[in-house]
Amino acid sequence: MVFDFKREKKYYATKVTPSIIEIPMMKFLSIDGKGDPNSSPTYLNAVRALYSVSYGIRMTHKSILEYVVPPLEGYWTTSDDFRGNGLPDKSKFEWTMMIRQPDFVTGDIVQNTLETVQKKHAEIDYENLKFIQYEEGLVAQILHIGAYDNEAVSIQALNHFIKESGYEPDFSSQRRHHEIYIGDPRRVPPEKLKTILRHPVKKEK
């Protein structure tokens, strides 16, 4: 059977009811950038680079594990750290786009795959691609169903849940607003898109 990371229901929630969970150390390919993802060539390049290397690793190492490439994820930073209930100015976004990697993936595997895909996709800039390990820690999460521009409703519900559950936001340069894109906007209508939203939290003092 082909392994699908989205079957890990604890980490890839399929319910709109908010929850508090602890996210362990995981491996990722990542690229940092700035600006509105809807109009930034840098953002488009980052997504293409992440997917091309992720699919390259999967195709080359089928004998180790048959798996579905995990969904795209994004960490987003703005001046207010999403503490409000609205959506910030997208032009001021600082972001890190990521795709999770299986545990067997190493730096050498990433480097060897990168050298291969660079030859096939010379039009893509891979200079800022990194292979990292990241432990997200304690977070509150909620499943948002609908267009990305309508996330404010789910963010408001998540912020209310955090406060009512005895927690408080714990934003920092390393702990940011996090989105996991379960739905593919190229194939799914906006009103049916599924996006997991996460905010870092800590126990209220």
C-alpha positions in Angstrom: 0.0 0.0 0.0 1.2 3.5 -0.8 1.8 5.5 2.3 0.0 8.8 2.6 1.1 11.3 5.3 -2.4 12.8 5.4 -3.6 9.6 7.0 -1.9 10.8 10.2 -5.1 12.4 11.3 -3.6 13.9 14.4 -1.3 16.1 12.3 -3.5 16.5 9.3 -6.8 17.3 10.9 -10.0 16.7 8.9 -12.4 18.3 11.4 -13.3 22.0 11.8 -13.2 21.6 15.6 -10.1 23.3 17.0 -7.6 21.3 19.0 -4.3 21.6 20.9 -1.5 19.2 19.8 2.2 18.7 20.1 4.1 18.5 16.8 7.4 16.5 16.9 10.6 16.9 15.0 10.0 16.4 11.2 12.2 16.8 8.1 11.4 19.3 5.4 12.6 21.0 2.2 12.1 24.7 2.7 12.6 28.0 0.9 12.2 31.5 2.4 10.8 34.6 0.7 8.8 37.8 0.9 5.8 39.4 -0.7 2.3 38.6 -1.9 2.1 34.9 -3.1 -0.5 35.9 -5.7 1.9 38.2 -7.6 5.4 37.2 -6.5 7.6 35.3 -9.1 9.8 34.3 -6.1 6.9 32.5 -4.5 6.0 30.6 -7.7 9.6 29.6 -8.2 9.8 28.4 -4.6 6.8 26.2 -5.0 8.1 24.7 -8.2 11.5 24.0 -6.7 10.1 22.3 -3.6 7.8 20.0 -5.7 10.4 19.1 -8.3 12.9 18.0 -5.7 10.2 16.3 -3.6 9.0 14.3 -6.5 12.5 13.5 -7.6 13.2 12.0 -4.2 10.1 9.9 -4.3 10.7 8.6 -7.8 14.3 7.7 -7.1 13.6 5.9 -3.8 10.5 3.9 -4.4 12.3 0.8 -3.2 12.6 2.3 0.3 9.0 3.6 0.6 6.1 4.0 -1.8 4.5 7.3 -0.7 2.4 10.2 -1.7 4.3 13.5 -1.7 3.1 15.4 1.4 1.1 18.7 1.0 2.7 22.1 0.6 3.0 24.1 3.9 3.6 27.7 4.6 4.8 29.7 7.6 3.7 33.3 7.4 4.9 36.4 9.3 3.5 39.9 9.4 3.8 42.8 11.8 0.8 41.7 13.9 1.6 37.9 13.8 -2.0 37.1 13.0 -3.1 38.1 16.5 -6.1 40.0 15.1 -9.1 38.4 13.5 -8.6 39.8 10.0 -6.2 39.1 7.2 -3.0 41.2 7.0 -1.6 43.1 4.0 -0.3 40.3 1.7 2.4 42.5 0.2 4.1 42.6 3.7 4.2 38.8 4.1 7.5 37.1 5.0 7.1 33.4 4.3 8.8 30.0 4.4 7.3 27.4 2.1 7.9 23.8 2.9 7.2 20.1 2.0 7.7 17.4 4.5 10.1 14.5 3.8 10.0 10.9 4.9 12.3 9.9 7.8 14.7 8.0 5.5 15.7 11.2 3.6 19.2 12.5 4.3 21.2 15.5 3.2 23.1 13.4 0.7 19.8 12.2 -0.8 18.6 15.8 -1.2 21.9 16.9 -2.7 22.0 14.0 -5.2 18.4 14.6 -6.2 19.0 18.3 -6.5 21.8 17.8 -8.9 19.6 15.6 -11.1 16.5 17.9 -11.2 18.7 21.0 -11.9 19.6 19.4 -15.2 16.0 18.7 -16.1 14.6 22.0 -14.9 17.3 24.6 -15.5 14.6 27.3 -15.6 14.0 26.9 -11.8 16.2 28.6 -9.2 17.2 26.2 -6.5 19.7 28.4 -4.8 17.7 29.1 -1.6 16.4 25.5 -1.1 17.3 24.0 2.3 16.9 20.6 3.9 16.0 21.1 7.6 14.6 19.4 10.7 12.0 21.4 12.6 10.1 20.7 15.8 7.0 22.9 15.8 6.0 22.1 19.4 2.7 23.0 21.0 0.1 24.5 18.7 -3.6 25.1 18.3 -5.0 24.0 14.9 -8.2 24.2 13.0 -9.4 23.1 9.6 -10.5 25.9 7.3 -12.9 25.0 4.5 -13.2 27.7 1.8 -11.2 30.3 0.0 -7.9 31.5 1.4 -9.2 35.1 1.5 -12.0 33.9 3.9 -9.6 32.5 6.5 -10.3 35.4 8.8 -13.4 33.5 10.1 -11.4 30.4 11.0 -8.6 32.5 12.5 -11.1 34.3 14.7 -12.5 30.9 15.9 -9.0 29.6 16.5 -8.0 32.7 18.6 -11.2 32.4 20.6 -10.5 28.7 21.3 -6.9 29.4 22.4 -8.1 31.9 25.0 -11.0 29.8 26.2 -8.8 26.7 26.6 -6.3 28.5 28.9 -3.6 29.1 26.4 -2.1 32.2 24.8 -0.3 32.8 21.5 3.4 32.1 21.5 4.6 33.8 18.3 8.4 34.4 17.7 10.8 34.4 14.8 10.8 30.6 14.9 7.1 30.0 15.8 4.7 31.5 13.2 1.3 31.3 11.7 1.3 28.0 9.8 -0.9 26.8 6.9 -1.0 23.3 5.4 -2.7 23.1 2.0 -4.7 19.9 1.8 -6.7 21.0 -1.2 -5.1 21.8 -4.6 -6.4 25.2 -5.9 -5.8 24.1 -9.5 -8.4 21.3 -9.2 -10.7 22.2 -6.3 -13.1 25.2 -6.3 -12.3 27.9 -3.7 -15.3 27.1 -1.6 -14.2 23.5 -1.1 -10.5 24.1 -0.4 -9.2 22.6 2.8 -6.4 24.3 4.8 -5.1 23.5 8.2 -4.3 26.6 10.2 -2.0 26.5 13.2 -0.9 29.0 15.8 1.9 28.4 18.3 0.7 28.5 21.9 1.8 28.1 25.5 -0.1 27.8 28.8 -1.6 31.0 29.9 0.2 32.6 32.9 
